[in-house]
Amino acid sequence: MGKFRFYVTMVVLFVLGLVGVTKGLRDLRGTNGAVNFNEMDYDALKEGMYVRGTTDMVVDYYCEEKTTKNGATSTARWYLIPYSNDTETYRFIAVKVFDKMIPDYEKVVDDTEAYNSGEVAKLSYELKVNGEVKACEGDVKKYLNEYIAEVEKETGESWDGVFAPYYIQMVHTGSSKVVIGICSAMVVISAAVLIFSFIKARKEKASYDTYSSETGYSSSAYDQPTPAAQPMDELDKILADADAQVQKDDDNPYQY
C-alpha cells in the first residue's frame, strides 16, 4: 500500500505540473498580446481574452469573498472600473482584487467620490490592471445583478449594458514565470522518480527471478523496497524558494 500511494503521489505531481506549465505559458502569451481595455469597443469583451490598461477611477465593490485556510483569512473584492472607448456612456467591468491591493483601490474609490462630488478638481491616482476576462457566475453574478438593481432603483433609470457581466482576474507575469518554474520542476522530478523506480523494480525482479531459479525458492508475497524518496526533498526546496518569489511579486502587484 505504501508503494502504491507513493506512485499515485508521483503521478498526481506529474499531472499537476503539466497543468501548471500549460496555464503559466497561456498567461504569459495572453498578457503579451493583451488588448488595452480603454481603447476597445465595450461589446468586444469575451471570456478568456486578456486585457490590460490603467484606470484613475474606481466606483465601488459589489461582491466580497472571505476564505479561511490554516487559520488565516484572506479577502477578495470585485471593484468596478470604467473601460471601453465609448465617450458618451461610462461602461464598467469588475476587477477581482485581493488583500494587499484593497487599500490602494479604496484610496482611489475615495478619490473618485471626491471628484464626482466636486470636492477635488482632478483625479490623483492611477492603477494598472492586467489580467484575463472571466464570466461572472454563481454568487458573483447574483451580487452584480443586485447591485445593478439597486442603482436603477436609486436613479430611476435603466442601466442595461452599462455593467459588463465579466470581471478581470489579475495576472502577474512574474508570478506566472515562477509557476512555470515550479511546475516544470514537478514534472521533471516526478517523471524521473517514476522512471527510476520502474527501472529499479525491474532490476530487482530480474535479480529475484535469477535467485529463485538457482535456489528453487519461490514466494507470491515478495516485497520490493519502497523507492527512495530523496527527490521529494529537492522538490520541497524548490517549492519553498518559489513561495518566496511569489511573495516578492505580490509586494509589487502592478508589474506587467
C-alpha positions in Angstrom: 0.0 0.0 0.0 2.9 2.4 0.8 4.4 1.9 -2.6 1.0 2.4 -4.3 0.5 5.7 -2.5 4.0 6.8 -3.5 3.4 6.1 -7.2 0.0 7.8 -7.1 1.6 10.9 -5.5 4.2 11.0 -8.2 1.6 10.7 -10.9 -0.5 13.4 -9.4 2.5 15.7 -9.1 3.3 15.0 -12.8 -0.3 15.8 -13.9 -0.5 19.0 -11.8 2.9 20.1 -13.1 1.7 19.7 -16.7 -1.5 21.7 -15.9 0.5 24.4 -14.2 3.0 24.7 -17.0 0.2 24.9 -19.5 -1.6 27.6 -17.5 1.5 29.6 -16.9 2.5 29.6 -20.6 -1.0 30.6 -21.5 -1.0 33.5 -19.1 2.4 34.7 -20.5 1.2 34.5 -24.1 -2.1 36.2 -23.2 -0.5 39.1 -21.3 2.0 39.7 -24.1 -0.9 40.1 -26.6 -3.4 41.8 -24.2 -5.9 44.3 -25.5 -6.0 47.8 -24.0 -9.4 47.9 -22.3 -9.6 51.7 -22.5 -9.4 51.5 -26.4 -11.7 48.6 -27.1 -15.4 48.6 -28.1 -17.5 47.9 -24.9 -19.2 44.9 -26.5 -15.9 43.3 -27.7 -15.3 41.7 -24.3 -15.2 37.9 -24.4 -14.5 35.3 -21.8 -10.9 34.1 -21.9 -9.4 37.2 -23.6 -6.6 39.1 -21.9 -6.7 42.8 -21.3 -4.5 45.4 -19.8 -4.7 49.1 -19.1 -4.8 51.8 -16.5 -7.6 53.5 -14.5 -7.8 56.6 -12.4 -11.4 55.8 -11.3 -12.8 53.1 -9.1 -16.5 53.3 -8.3 -17.2 50.7 -5.6 -17.1 47.0 -5.0 -20.2 44.8 -5.3 -19.0 41.5 -4.0 -16.7 40.4 -1.2 -15.4 36.9 -0.6 -13.6 35.7 2.6 -11.6 32.4 2.6 -10.1 30.8 5.7 -7.2 28.4 5.3 -5.0 27.1 8.0 -6.4 29.6 10.4 -5.6 32.6 8.1 -8.4 34.6 6.4 -8.0 36.2 3.0 -10.3 38.6 1.3 -11.2 39.2 -2.3 -13.4 42.1 -3.6 -14.8 42.8 -7.1 -14.2 46.5 -7.7 -15.9 48.3 -10.6 -13.7 50.4 -13.0 -14.6 52.1 -16.3 -13.5 50.6 -19.6 -14.0 50.9 -23.4 -13.6 53.7 -25.9 -17.3 54.8 -25.5 -17.1 58.6 -24.9 -20.8 59.1 -24.3 -21.6 56.4 -21.7 -19.4 55.0 -19.0 -19.1 51.2 -19.2 -17.9 49.3 -16.2 -16.2 46.0 -15.5 -15.1 44.5 -12.2 -11.5 43.7 -11.2 -11.0 40.9 -8.6 -8.7 42.4 -6.0 -7.0 40.6 -3.1 -5.9 41.7 0.4 -2.7 43.6 -0.4 -4.2 45.7 -3.2 -7.5 46.5 -1.4 -6.1 49.6 0.4 -4.9 51.1 -3.0 -8.3 50.5 -4.5 -10.1 52.0 -1.5 -7.9 55.1 -1.8 -9.0 55.5 -5.5 -12.6 54.9 -4.5 -12.4 57.8 -2.1 -10.7 60.0 -4.7 -13.3 59.1 -7.3 -16.1 60.1 -4.9 -14.4 63.4 -4.1 -14.0 64.1 -7.8 -17.6 63.3 -8.6 -18.9 65.5 -5.8 -16.8 68.4 -6.9 -14.5 68.4 -3.8 -11.4 68.0 -6.0 -10.7 69.3 -9.5 -8.9 66.2 -10.8 -8.3 62.6 -10.1 -5.0 62.0 -8.3 -4.2 58.3 -8.6 -3.7 55.6 -11.3 -3.9 51.8 -11.1 -2.5 49.3 -13.6 -4.7 46.4 -14.4 -3.5 43.3 -16.3 -5.4 40.0 -16.5 -7.8 37.5 -18.0 -11.5 38.2 -18.6 -13.8 35.8 -16.7 -17.6 35.4 -16.8 -19.5 36.3 -13.6 -21.1 33.1 -12.3 -22.8 32.0 -9.1 -22.8 34.4 -6.2 -20.6 36.9 -8.1 -23.3 37.2 -10.9 -26.0 37.3 -8.2 -24.4 40.2 -6.4 -23.7 42.1 -9.6 -27.4 41.9 -10.6 -28.4 43.0 -7.1 -26.0 46.0 -7.4 -27.4 47.0 -10.8 -31.0 46.7 -9.5 -30.1 49.0 -6.6 -28.5 51.5 -8.9 -31.5 51.5 -11.1 -33.8 51.9 -8.1 -31.9 54.9 -6.8 -31.6 56.7 -10.2 -34.9 55.6 -11.7 -33.1 54.8 -15.0 -32.2 51.7 -16.9 -28.5 50.8 -16.8 -28.8 48.0 -19.3 -25.5 47.3 -21.0 -23.5 49.6 -18.7 -22.1 46.8 -16.4 -20.3 44.0 -18.2 -21.2 40.5 -17.0 -17.5 39.8 -16.7 -14.6 40.5 -14.3 -10.8 40.7 -14.7 -8.8 38.1 -13.0 -5.4 39.7 -12.3 -2.3 38.1 -13.8 1.3 38.9 -12.7 3.9 37.9 -15.3 6.5 37.5 -12.5 4.3 35.0 -10.7 3.4 33.2 -14.0 7.2 32.6 -14.6 7.5 31.3 -11.1 4.6 28.9 -11.6 6.1 27.7 -14.8 9.4 27.1 -13.0 7.8 25.2 -10.1 5.6 23.1 -12.3 8.4 22.3 -14.7 10.4 21.0 -11.7 7.4 19.0 -10.5 7.1 17.4 -14.0 10.9 16.6 -14.2 11.3 15.3 -10.7 8.1 13.2 -10.7 8.9 11.7 -14.1 12.5 11.0 -13.0 11.3 9.3 -9.8 8.8 7.2 -11.7 11.3 6.1 -14.3 14.0 5.4 -11.7 11.5 3.4 -9.6 10.3 1.4 -12.6 13.8 0.6 -13.7 14.9 -0.3 -10.1 11.8 -2.6 -9.7 12.5 -4.4 -13.0 16.2 -5.0 -12.0 15.2 -6.3 -8.5 12.6 -8.5 -10.0 15.1 -9.9 -12.6 17.6 -10.4 -9.8 14.9 -12.2 -7.6 13.9 -14.4 -10.6 17.5 -15.4 -11.1 17.9 -16.2 -7.4 14.7 -18.2 -7.3 15.7 -20.3 -10.4 19.1 -21.1 -8.8 17.8 -21.9 -5.3 14.3 -23.2 -6.1 12.8 -20.6 -3.7 9.5 -19.0 -4.6 7.1 -16.6 -2.9 4.0 -14.8 -4.0 4.5 -12.1 -1.4 7.9 -10.9 -2.4 8.2 -7.3 -1.3 10.3 -4.9 -3.2 11.9 -2.0 -1.3 10.0 1.3 -1.4 11.6 3.7 -4.0 13.9 6.2 -2.5 12.2 9.5 -1.7 15.2 11.8 -1.8 13.8 13.7 -4.9 10.9 14.9 -2.7 13.4 16.7 -0.5 14.6 18.6 -3.6 11.0 19.4 -4.6 10.3 20.8 -1.1 13.3 23.1 -1.5 12.1 24.3 -4.9 8.6 25.0 -3.7 9.9 26.9 -0.7 12.1 29.1 -3.0 9.2 29.6 -5.3 6.9 30.7 -2.5 9.4 33.4 -1.6 9.5 34.6 -5.1 5.7 34.8 -5.4 5.6 36.7 -2.1 8.1 39.2 -3.7 5.8 39.5 -6.7 2.7 40.1 -4.6 4.6 43.0 -2.9 4.8 44.7 -6.3 1.3 43.9 -7.7 1.2 46.4 -10.5 4.0 45.0 -12.6 3.1 43.8 -16.1 
